[in-house]
């Protein structure tokens, strides 16, 4: 558990010393049914705990904290109401201190910020803290702050980041440095394949991935299967692909086991699961190091190498290092990509922010008897009268005024509303009385994001002419599909 103690002075009648505590929720010793969600660190500041119970309250998360001084403490919780509106917040929860439930119901605030859970009297050194989920509908907790001050902690991202560094007294650089021949950041199919290829050439490789399993969109956590022609590196890709399942199927676990075991079999691949890169430094136009943080404990490591591969999906390493990047569609004239047959879809006259969207897959099953599902009025503005019992790749969301990076949490939450609302509608149909949610991913499966600009730009003209490249590693022979925002009336 990550426990930070801040000592500061209060000017009363006399100068008194008090002890304030900041507890990062992702560091809870026993997470119960809550899960660590590190997807949106760059947008909201930290990994957080998520009560992803699909409508059934999850087991309490529990941890122990040590107070060096007795006294009355205000208890602040950083959280958010993820669907504000004229309904009860869907992600409500409470806090329990030393087996005593604080009266405030949390998860009420629109947007990430601090809510006052109450005041507690601390009379002993060792104390217990529990998160009590009330709904099973994605309540979220970033941190808990015990203070003898009357001041609310800052909520704005810039001030919060500065405050956190002050509270934690975290050094600028990680204390630990590890050196490798190659550092790969991102353990999706591309990152895993690159790591294996490098390891087979004798390189000492670090593979950094922010989830407990490998595969990215093809993992058992997101479950989008791989398709296509293997090309030049069939042997490597067959160690990583999905043989067994259609999108969303629990058969994904078979491929997950194969993939993880194959990567782990290479002695010169050092695997850093549940580590998320947060910074990269370039010197003389070459990346010198990448800094990463363990998503639960907060431990940090600096990774140094002569070579780095950015497989983050959002191009974070290149972005932090100052690389040129693009987002959205270029104008037709930028690379001369005229394709009059498809008009504005393929040949926009002006550049725009249109990208393909993100998917959140889900499925239900037929239980032995009738199963209830809660009312979800907060989901209905999205789901409307749509009724479904599962969702595949076509459960996709993009909006041209939303950025797939900056607005990723809003995009994911929109998809959750669509899922829960559609399932609630389906449950009203007699034939679905026994239906029960089996699995809903809380991870975003992205199609398109930031694109780093390389030495060569592959264009539509290359595809149409069948251009051959000596350094090609894979090829795609299916039709190319594009699907941008469509407004449904």
Residue pairs with C-beta under 8 A, 6 or more apart in sequence:
1 23
1 27
1 28
1 29
1 63
1 64
1 297
2 23
2 24
2 26
2 27
2 296
2 297
2 298
3 21
3 23
3 27
3 65
3 66
4 21
4 22
4 23
4 24
4 167
4 168
4 169
5 19
5 20
5 21
5 68
6 19
6 20
6 21
6 22
6 166
6 167
6 169
7 17
7 18
7 19
7 20
8 17
8 18
8 20
9 15
9 16
9 17
10 16
10 17
10 18
10 148
10 149
17 69
18 69
18 71
18 148
18 149
19 67
19 68
19 69
20 73
20 145
20 146
20 147
20 148
20 149
20 167
21 65
21 67
21 145
21 146
22 143
22 144
22 145
22 146
22 164
22 167
22 168
23 63
23 65
23 129
23 143
23 144
23 145
23 146
24 46
24 142
24 143
24 298
25 34
25 48
25 49
25 61
25 131
25 141
25 142
25 143
25 144
26 36
26 38
26 46
26 47
26 48
26 49
26 295
26 296
26 298
27 63
27 296
27 297
27 298
28 34
28 49
28 61
28 62
28 63
28 129
28 131
29 62
29 63
29 64
30 61
30 62
30 63
31 49
31 61
32 58
32 59
32 60
32 61
32 62
32 131
33 51
33 53
33 58
33 59
33 60
33 61
33 133
34 49
34 50
34 51
34 52
34 58
34 59
34 61
34 131
34 133
34 141
35 49
35 50
35 52
35 442
36 47
36 48
36 49
36 50
36 274
36 295
36 296
37 47
37 48
37 49
37 50
37 140
37 442
38 47
38 210
38 276
38 295
39 408
39 409
39 412
39 443
39 444
40 408
40 409
41 47
41 276
41 278
42 316
42 405
43 405
43 406
43 407
43 408
43 409
44 112
44 142
44 157
44 409
45 112
45 142
45 157
45 160
45 161
45 164
46 142
46 143
46 164
47 276
47 295
47 296
48 140
48 141
48 142
49 61
49 131
49 140
49 141
50 138
50 139
50 140
50 442
51 57
51 58
51 91
51 93
51 131
51 133
51 135
51 136
51 137
51 138
51 139
51 140
52 58
52 136
52 138
52 440
52 442
53 133
53 135
53 136
53 137
54 136
54 437
54 440
55 135
55 136
55 137
55 373
55 374
55 376
55 420
55 437
56 136
57 133
57 134
57 135
57 136
58 133
58 136
60 96
60 130
60 131
60 132
60 133
61 130
61 131
62 128
62 129
62 130
62 131
63 128
63 129
64 126
64 127
64 128
64 129
65 126
65 127
65 128
65 129
65 146
66 125
66 126
66 127
67 73
67 122
67 124
67 125
67 127
67 146
68 125
69 122
70 121
70 122
70 123
70 124
71 121
71 122
71 148
72 119
72 120
72 121
72 122
72 148
73 119
73 120
73 121
73 122
73 146
73 147
73 148
74 116
74 118
74 119
74 146
74 147
74 148
74 149
74 150
75 95
75 97
75 102
75 116
75 117
75 118
75 119
75 120
75 144
75 145
75 146
76 114
76 115
76 116
76 117
76 144
76 145
76 147
76 152
76 153
77 95
77 106
77 114
77 115
77 117
77 141
77 143
77 144
77 145
78 112
78 113
78 114
78 115
78 141
78 142
78 143
78 144
78 145
78 153
79 91
79 93
79 106
79 107
79 109
79 112
79 113
79 115
79 139
79 140
79 141
79 142
80 91
80 107
80 109
80 110
80 111
80 112
80 113
80 140
81 89
81 91
81 107
81 108
81 109
81 110
82 89
82 90
82 91
82 107
82 138
82 140
82 413
83 89
83 90
83 91
83 378
83 379
83 413
83 417
84 110
85 378
85 381
87 377
87 378
88 378
89 107
89 108
89 378
90 135
90 137
90 138
90 139
90 376
90 378
90 379
91 107
91 135
91 137
91 138
91 139
91 140
92 105
92 106
92 107
92 108
92 134
92 135
92 139
93 105
93 106
93 107
93 131
93 132
93 133
93 134
93 135
93 139
93 141
94 101
94 102
94 104
94 105
94 106
94 117
94 132
94 134
95 101
95 102
95 104
95 106
95 117
95 118
95 129
95 130
95 131
95 132
95 144
96 102
96 128
96 129
96 130
96 131
96 132
97 120
97 127
97 128
97 129
97 130
98 120
98 127
98 128
99 128
100 120
101 132
102 117
102 118
102 120
103 118
104 115
104 116
104 117
104 118
105 134
106 115
106 117
106 139
106 141
107 115
107 139
107 140
108 115
109 115
111 155
112 142
112 155
113 155
114 145
114 152
114 153
114 155
116 152
117 144
120 146
122 146
129 144
131 141
133 139
135 374
137 374
137 376
137 420
138 413
138 416
138 442
145 153
147 153
153 160
153 163
154 160
154 162
154 163
164 170
173 291
173 302
174 291
174 300
174 301
174 302
175 300
176 299
176 300
176 301
176 302
177 289
177 301
177 302
177 303
177 304
178 206
178 270
178 301
178 302
178 303
178 304
179 303
179 304
179 305
180 203
180 204
180 205
180 206
180 270
180 303
180 304
180 305
181 198
181 203
181 204
181 205
181 305
181 306
181 307
182 195
182 198
182 203
182 204
182 205
182 206
182 305
182 306
182 307
182 308
182 309
183 205
183 206
183 208
183 290
183 303
183 304
183 305
183 307
183 308
183 309
184 191
184 194
184 195
184 198
184 205
184 206
184 207
184 208
184 308
184 309
184 311
185 191
185 208
185 277
185 290
185 292
185 308
185 309
185 310
185 311
185 312
185 316
185 317
186 208
186 209
186 216
186 310
186 311
186 312
186 313
187 207
187 208
187 209
187 211
187 214
187 215
187 216
187 263
187 271
187 273
187 311
188 214
188 215
188 216
188 217
188 218
188 219
188 311
188 313
189 215
189 216
189 217
189 218
189 226
189 237
189 240
189 241
190 216
190 311
191 207
191 209
191 216
191 309
191 311
192 207
192 214
192 215
192 240
192 259
192 263
193 233
193 236
193 237
193 240
193 473
194 309
194 311
195 205
195 207
195 263
195 266
195 269
196 236
196 239
196 240
196 262
196 263
196 266
196 269
197 233
197 236
197 473
198 205
199 205
199 266
199 268
199 269
200 266
202 268
203 268
204 268
204 270
205 266
205 268
205 269
205 270
206 269
206 270
206 272
206 303
206 305
207 263
207 269
207 270
207 271
207 272
208 272
208 275
208 276
208 277
208 290
208 292
208 303
209 271
209 272
209 273
209 274
209 275
210 274
210 275
210 276
210 277
210 295
211 219
211 221
211 273
211 274
211 443
212 273
212 274
213 219
213 220
213 221
213 256
213 260
213 273
214 240
214 256
214 259
214 260
214 263
214 273
215 222
215 240
215 255
215 256
215 259
216 222
216 313
217 224
217 445
217 446
218 224
218 225
218 226
218 240
218 241
218 242
218 255
218 259
219 252
219 256
219 259
220 252
220 253
220 255
220 256
221 441
221 443
222 361
222 441
222 443
222 445
223 245
223 247
223 248
223 249
223 252
223 361
223 441
224 247
224 359
224 361
224 393
224 445
225 242
225 245
225 246
225 247
225 252
226 240
226 241
226 242
227 478
228 474
228 475
228 476
228 477
228 478
229 474
229 475
229 476
229 477
230 237
230 238
230 474
231 472
231 473
231 474
231 475
232 472
232 473
232 474
232 475
233 473
233 474
237 474
239 258
239 259
239 262
239 263
240 259
240 262
240 263
241 255
242 252
242 255
243 254
243 255
243 258
244 251
244 252
244 254
244 255
245 251
245 252
245 254
245 255
246 392
247 361
247 392
247 393
248 361
248 362
248 363
248 390
248 391
248 392
248 439
249 363
250 438
250 439
263 269
263 271
264 271
272 292
272 301
274 294
274 295
274 296
275 292
275 293
275 294
275 295
275 301
276 292
276 293
276 295
277 290
277 291
277 292
277 312
277 316
277 317
278 291
278 292
278 293
279 290
279 291
279 320
280 287
280 289
280 290
280 291
280 308
280 316
280 317
280 318
280 320
280 321
281 287
281 288
281 289
281 320
281 321
282 288
282 321
282 322
287 308
287 317
287 321
288 304
289 302
289 303
289 304
289 305
290 302
290 303
290 308
290 317
291 300
291 301
291 302
291 303
292 300
292 301
292 303
293 299
293 300
294 300
308 317
310 316
310 317
310 318
310 452
313 446
313 449
314 404
314 405
314 446
314 449
314 450
315 323
315 325
315 449
315 450
315 451
315 452
318 325
318 452
319 325
319 450
319 452
323 452
323 453
324 452
324 453
325 450
325 451
325 452
325 453
326 450
326 451
326 453
327 353
327 355
327 403
327 449
327 450
327 451
328 351
328 352
328 353
328 354
328 355
329 348
329 351
329 352
329 354
329 355
330 337
330 348
330 351
331 348
331 349
331 350
331 351
332 338
332 347
332 348
332 349
334 351
335 457
335 459
335 460
335 461
336 459
336 461
337 346
337 347
337 459
337 460
337 461
338 347
339 346
339 347
339 460
339 464
340 347
345 482
345 484
346 460
346 482
348 354
352 400
353 400
353 401
353 403
354 398
354 400
354 484
354 485
355 398
355 404
355 447
355 448
355 449
355 484
356 396
356 398
356 447
356 448
356 482
356 483
356 484
357 396
357 397
357 398
357 404
357 411
357 447
357 448
357 483
357 485
358 396
358 397
358 398
358 404
358 408
358 411
358 412
358 415
358 444
358 445
358 446
358 447
359 393
359 394
359 395
359 396
359 397
359 415
359 444
359 445
359 447
360 391
360 395
360 412
360 415
360 416
360 419
360 440
360 441
360 442
360 443
360 444
360 445
361 391
361 392
361 393
361 395
361 441
361 445
362 390
362 391
362 395
362 419
362 423
362 437
362 439
362 440
362 441
363 389
363 390
363 391
363 437
363 438
363 439
364 389
364 390
364 423
364 435
364 436
364 437
364 438
365 435
365 436
365 438
366 434
366 435
367 434
367 435
367 436
368 434
369 434
370 433
370 434
371 427
371 433
371 434
371 435
371 436
373 423
373 424
373 427
373 436
373 437
374 424
375 424
376 417
376 420
376 421
376 424
378 417
379 416
379 417
379 418
379 420
379 421
379 424
380 421
380 424
381 417
382 414
382 417
382 418
382 421
383 417
383 418
383 420
383 421
383 422
383 424
383 425
384 421
385 425
386 418
386 421
386 422
386 425
387 422
387 425
387 426
387 428
387 429
388 422
388 423
388 425
388 426
389 423
389 426
389 432
389 435
391 419
391 422
393 445
395 415
395 418
395 419
396 447
396 483
397 411
397 414
397 415
397 418
398 404
398 411
398 484
398 485
399 411
399 485
400 484
400 485
402 410
402 411
404 411
404 446
404 448
404 449
405 449
405 450
408 444
408 446
411 444
412 442
412 443
412 444
415 444
416 440
416 442
419 440
423 435
423 437
426 432
426 435
427 433
427 435
461 467
463 480
